[in-house]
Structure formats: C-alpha cells, structure tokens
Amino acid sequence: MMVPGGKWLAIGLALAGWGACFILEPTRPWLTNAAVVLAALAGAYLLAGFMSSRVAVVSFAIAGALSDLISVYRGPTRWIVESEEARSWLRYLAVGMDLDGRWIAIVGLGDLLFLGAFALAFKRLGWSPATAVSVPLLGLLGAIGTGLLAGPLPGIPFMSATVLAFLWWAAVREKKSGS
C-alpha cells in the first residue's frame, strides 16, 4: 500500500489529536467526538489500502464482524462498558453524548473505522461515491436502529452483512449481464 507523504502527515496529525485527548482529558463532548472521528478516518484510510479486491473486502468484512462480536460480548469492549474504572475511556473510543452526567456511546471508533474503510474500498473498486457510502451506512443505521430497540449491539456485523449482500448481488448481476 502506497501512501503519499502528505497523507501520512495528515494521518499522523489525526492520530496525534486523538491521542492528545487521553492526556488532556477535554470536557467538551464535541472535541472528543471530533477526535474519535478523525482517528477513525485515519484508520479507515489505512485499512482500506489493504482492501484492493472484492475477496479482500469479503475477508475484512467477515474478520471485522467476528472480532466485533467477540469484543462486545466477551472481550475488551464488554469490559470497558461494564467496568466503572474503564467506563471513562468510552469518551475517547466512541462518538456519543452526555446524558444526566453519564457518557452514552452511540457509535464506536471501530464502527466508524470500518464504515470509512468499506466506503473507500468500494470507491476504489469502481462503485459510485453514493453506493460506496450508502451500502455500509445502511448497515450501521440498521445497527443503531436495532440498538435503540434491543440495547447496545456491535455495529460491524450489521455493516458486514450489507456489504456482503451487496457484493453477492453485484456478482449475480454481473454474471447475468455477462460482464
């Protein structure tokens, strides 16, 4: 994966800004939310560089979904959410809001990272920007909507499902048209 020098600088600055939030502990939610989004964009750019084919996108979708499921139900995400001492880290690992003095995570850093990576990979593979963004976004919105009804859920499996369904549909469509 080739990343031009200027983009490395931008990625470095985004990650440094996110890291600075851990040290400075800002109290304004918009600042930590912006830092999480910037870190996710930097990570998405790097991750998408490895998704150079449909097979790679499928592999990352499956691996991402499985790791998110494990993290949320048995791993570090579960520990952070359940542990009072680690709960304050959520402010730096998710976009969220303060509600009655408690940080409510809405979308995690990993979810945003995969959203961006899928969108960038789809664009690189030749789909329109609207398709590239809407396919994984549909999955993320599905996770958020379902989460509002059922409680917190991992978002990457929802995005992976829409990405895999779209890739399957595109392959069937291409086979029918003979391309």
C-alpha positions in Angstrom: 0.0 0.0 0.0 1.4 3.3 -1.0 0.5 6.4 1.0 1.9 9.7 -0.3 3.9 11.8 2.2 1.3 14.4 2.8 -1.3 11.8 3.6 1.0 10.2 6.2 1.3 13.6 7.8 -2.5 14.0 7.9 -2.9 10.5 9.3 -0.3 11.2 11.9 -1.8 14.5 13.0 -5.3 12.9 13.2 -4.0 10.1 15.4 -1.9 12.5 17.5 -5.0 14.7 18.1 -6.9 11.6 19.2 -4.1 10.6 21.5 -3.9 14.1 23.0 -7.5 13.6 24.2 -6.3 10.9 26.5 -3.7 13.2 28.0 -5.6 16.5 28.1 -9.0 15.0 29.0 -11.2 17.6 27.4 -14.6 18.1 29.0 -16.4 19.2 25.8 -18.1 16.3 24.0 -17.8 17.8 20.6 -14.0 17.8 21.0 -13.7 14.2 21.9 -16.3 13.3 19.3 -14.2 15.1 16.6 -11.0 13.4 17.8 -12.7 10.0 17.5 -14.0 10.7 14.0 -10.5 11.9 12.9 -8.9 8.8 14.3 -11.5 6.6 12.6 -10.9 8.4 9.3 -7.1 7.9 9.6 -7.6 4.3 10.4 -10.1 3.8 7.6 -7.7 5.2 5.1 -5.0 2.8 6.2 -7.3 -0.3 6.4 -8.9 0.4 3.1 -5.5 0.3 1.5 -5.5 -3.5 2.1 -8.9 -4.0 0.6 -7.8 -4.0 -3.1 -10.2 -6.7 -4.3 -13.7 -8.0 -3.6 -12.1 -11.0 -2.0 -10.2 -8.8 0.4 -13.3 -6.8 1.2 -15.2 -10.1 2.0 -12.3 -11.3 4.2 -12.2 -8.0 6.1 -16.0 -8.0 6.5 -16.0 -11.5 8.0 -13.0 -10.9 10.2 -14.3 -7.5 11.4 -17.8 -8.9 12.2 -16.3 -11.8 14.2 -13.9 -9.6 16.1 -16.6 -7.1 16.9 -18.9 -9.8 18.2 -16.2 -11.3 20.4 -15.1 -7.9 21.7 -18.7 -6.7 22.5 -19.9 -10.0 24.1 -16.7 -11.5 25.6 -13.8 -9.1 25.1 -12.4 -5.7 25.8 -15.5 -3.7 24.7 -17.6 -5.6 27.2 -15.0 -5.0 30.0 -14.9 -1.2 29.2 -18.7 -0.9 29.3 -19.1 -2.9 32.5 -16.1 -1.7 34.4 -16.6 1.5 36.4 -12.9 2.3 36.3 -12.6 1.8 32.5 -16.0 3.4 31.6 -14.5 6.8 31.3 -12.5 5.5 28.3 -15.7 5.3 26.3 -15.5 9.1 25.8 -12.3 8.5 23.7 -13.4 5.4 21.9 -16.9 6.3 20.7 -19.0 9.2 19.4 -21.6 9.9 22.0 -23.2 12.4 24.3 -23.5 13.3 28.0 -26.9 12.3 29.4 -27.6 13.1 33.0 -23.8 13.2 33.7 -23.1 9.8 32.1 -21.4 9.3 28.7 -23.7 7.4 26.3 -21.7 5.9 23.4 -23.6 5.9 20.1 -21.1 4.7 17.5 -17.8 3.2 18.4 -14.4 4.0 16.9 -14.2 0.6 15.2 -17.6 1.0 13.7 -16.6 4.4 12.2 -13.3 2.9 11.1 -15.0 0.1 9.2 -17.6 2.4 7.7 -14.9 4.6 6.2 -12.8 1.6 5.1 -15.7 -0.1 3.4 -16.7 3.2 1.7 -13.1 3.9 0.5 -12.6 0.3 -0.7 -15.9 0.3 -2.6 -14.9 3.6 -4.3 -11.5 2.2 -5.2 -13.2 -0.9 -6.7 -15.2 1.3 -9.0 -18.6 1.9 -7.4 -20.1 5.4 -7.3 -19.5 7.5 -4.2 -23.2 7.3 -3.4 -23.1 3.5 -3.5 -19.7 3.3 -1.7 -21.1 5.3 1.3 -24.7 4.1 1.4 -24.1 0.3 1.5 -22.1 0.3 4.7 -24.0 3.2 6.1 -27.3 1.3 5.7 -25.8 -1.5 7.9 -24.6 1.0 10.5 -28.0 2.7 10.6 -29.6 -0.7 11.0 -27.4 -1.4 14.0 -28.2 1.9 15.6 -32.0 1.4 15.0 -32.0 -2.1 16.3 -29.8 -1.0 19.2 -32.4 1.6 20.2 -35.0 -1.2 20.5 -32.8 -4.0 21.8 -29.9 -2.3 23.6 -26.3 -1.8 22.6 -25.2 -4.0 19.7 -22.0 -4.4 17.7 -22.2 -2.4 14.5 -19.6 -4.0 12.3 -21.6 -7.3 11.8 -24.5 -5.2 10.5 -22.3 -3.3 8.1 -20.6 -6.5 7.1 -23.9 -8.1 6.3 -25.0 -5.2 4.0 -21.5 -5.2 2.4 -21.6 -9.0 1.8 -25.2 -8.9 0.5 -24.3 -6.1 -1.9 -21.2 -7.9 -3.2 -23.3 -11.0 -3.7 -26.0 -9.0 -5.6 -23.3 -7.3 -7.7 -21.7 -10.7 -8.6 -25.1 -12.2 -9.6 -26.0 -9.1 -11.6 -22.6 -9.2 -13.4 -23.0 -12.9 -14.2 -26.4 -12.4 -15.7 -25.2 -9.5 -17.8 -22.2 -11.4 -19.0 -19.6 -8.9 -17.7 
